[in-house]
Amino acid sequence: MIHNISISTPATTPITSKKKTHWILELGVIEDLIVYFPPGCMSFNYLQMYYHGAQVFPKIKGSFRGNDCSFVFRRVYFPIISEPLELLCLTWNVSTRFAHFVDIYANISPTWRFLE
């Protein structure tokens, strides 16, 4: 099942007051993940994703940012198996003029597929 979310972050959202978006998913395993920054972001928009309080994308530390680019991860096999079934997406935007978007896509397979 493909899940997607588009997150808009207002201009002048500082790193000290990151926007929190709870991306509700389903029980399963993330096989593929795509993070897309559309044209015009100019690398002003940042993203971090957390699962149960731990940063998982990008792993450990850092953040995604870009302009008209995709970060594509195949065969991730990241389990979403305990409540809450969500990723916490933290975004901030250093642009002083425009809100910016980031689009995220996840291909989630049922857990039983990995038990065979």
Secondary structure per residue as TSV (DSSP state, phi and psi in degrees):
chain	resnum	aa	ss	phi	psi
A	1	M	-	360.0	130.9
A	2	I	E	-89.9	129.2
A	3	H	E	-114.1	143.5
A	4	N	E	-144.3	156.8
A	5	I	E	-148.5	144.2
A	6	S	E	-119.4	123.4
A	7	I	E	-114.5	122.2
A	8	S	E	-99.3	131.4
A	9	T	E	-118.2	123.5
A	10	P	-	-61.3	154.8
A	11	A	T	-57.6	151.8
A	12	T	T	54.7	41.6
A	13	T	B	-93.8	105.6
A	14	P	-	-78.7	162.1
A	15	I	G	-60.4	-26.0
A	16	T	G	-78.9	-12.2
A	17	S	G	-135.7	58.8
A	18	K	-	-59.4	143.2
A	19	K	E	-75.3	133.2
A	20	K	E	-104.1	126.6
A	21	T	E	-128.5	122.8
A	22	H	E	-91.6	111.9
A	23	W	E	-93.6	102.9
A	24	I	E	-76.8	126.5
A	25	L	-	-117.7	-157.4
A	26	E	-	-132.3	162.4
A	27	L	S	-58.4	127.8
A	28	G	E	160.7	-161.4
A	29	V	E	-127.1	123.9
A	30	I	E	-72.0	116.2
A	31	E	E	-90.9	-42.6
A	32	D	E	-131.6	145.7
A	33	L	E	-138.4	134.8
A	34	I	E	-129.3	130.7
A	35	V	E	-116.8	121.9
A	36	Y	E	-122.8	125.0
A	37	F	E	-104.4	114.8
A	38	P	-	-70.8	167.8
A	39	P	T	-58.9	142.7
A	40	G	T	102.6	-15.1
A	41	C	-	-65.8	-30.6
A	42	M	T	53.3	29.2
A	43	S	T	60.2	24.3
A	44	F	-	-86.0	-20.5
A	45	N	E	-101.4	133.7
A	46	Y	E	-122.1	154.7
A	47	L	E	-143.7	137.9
A	48	Q	E	-134.7	146.0
A	49	M	E	-124.6	137.3
A	50	Y	E	-124.5	146.7
A	51	Y	E	-128.7	118.4
A	52	H	T	52.7	42.8
A	53	G	T	86.7	-7.1
A	54	A	E	-108.2	135.5
A	55	Q	E	-69.9	128.6
A	56	V	E	-120.8	-25.8
A	57	F	E	-138.1	119.4
A	58	P	T	-64.2	158.4
A	59	K	T	-64.4	133.5
A	60	I	S	72.0	-60.5
A	61	K	S	-152.1	174.7
A	62	G	-	91.1	-173.4
A	63	S	-	-156.1	161.6
A	64	F	E	-90.1	145.9
A	65	R	E	-161.4	158.6
A	66	G	-	175.9	-177.8
A	67	N	S	-143.1	114.5
A	68	D	S	53.6	51.2
A	69	C	E	-145.9	156.7
A	70	S	E	-121.1	142.3
A	71	F	E	-105.8	116.2
A	72	V	E	-115.8	125.4
A	73	F	E	-122.6	117.8
A	74	R	-	-105.1	148.0
A	75	R	S	54.7	48.9
A	76	V	-	-73.4	-44.0
A	77	Y	-	53.6	53.0
A	78	F	E	-98.3	118.2
A	79	P	E	-77.6	134.9
A	80	I	E	-114.8	89.0
A	81	I	-	-127.9	1.6
A	82	S	S	-137.4	150.0
A	83	E	S	-66.9	143.5
A	84	P	S	-77.0	142.3
A	85	L	-	-83.8	76.7
A	86	E	E	-155.9	158.9
A	87	L	E	-111.6	133.4
A	88	L	E	-88.4	118.4
A	89	C	E	-102.2	121.2
A	90	L	E	-107.2	126.4
A	91	T	E	-128.7	152.4
A	92	W	E	-146.7	158.4
A	93	N	E	-139.6	115.2
A	94	V	-	-89.3	0.6
A	95	S	-	-65.8	139.5
A	96	T	S	-94.4	-3.4
A	97	R	S	-119.0	-36.3
A	98	F	-	-129.4	146.7
A	99	A	-	-72.9	152.0
A	100	H	E	-134.2	154.1
A	101	F	E	-110.1	155.4
A	102	V	E	-135.7	135.6
A	103	D	E	-108.7	135.8
A	104	I	E	-128.2	135.6
A	105	Y	E	-127.4	137.7
A	106	A	E	-134.1	132.1
A	107	N	E	-96.8	113.5
A	108	I	E	-112.4	124.7
A	109	S	E	-103.0	149.4
A	110	P	-	-63.3	148.8
A	111	T	G	-64.3	-31.0
A	112	W	G	-60.0	-26.4
A	113	R	G	-62.4	-26.9
A	114	F	G	-94.2	-2.3
A	115	L	-	-97.0	-5.0
A	116	E	-	-77.3	360.0
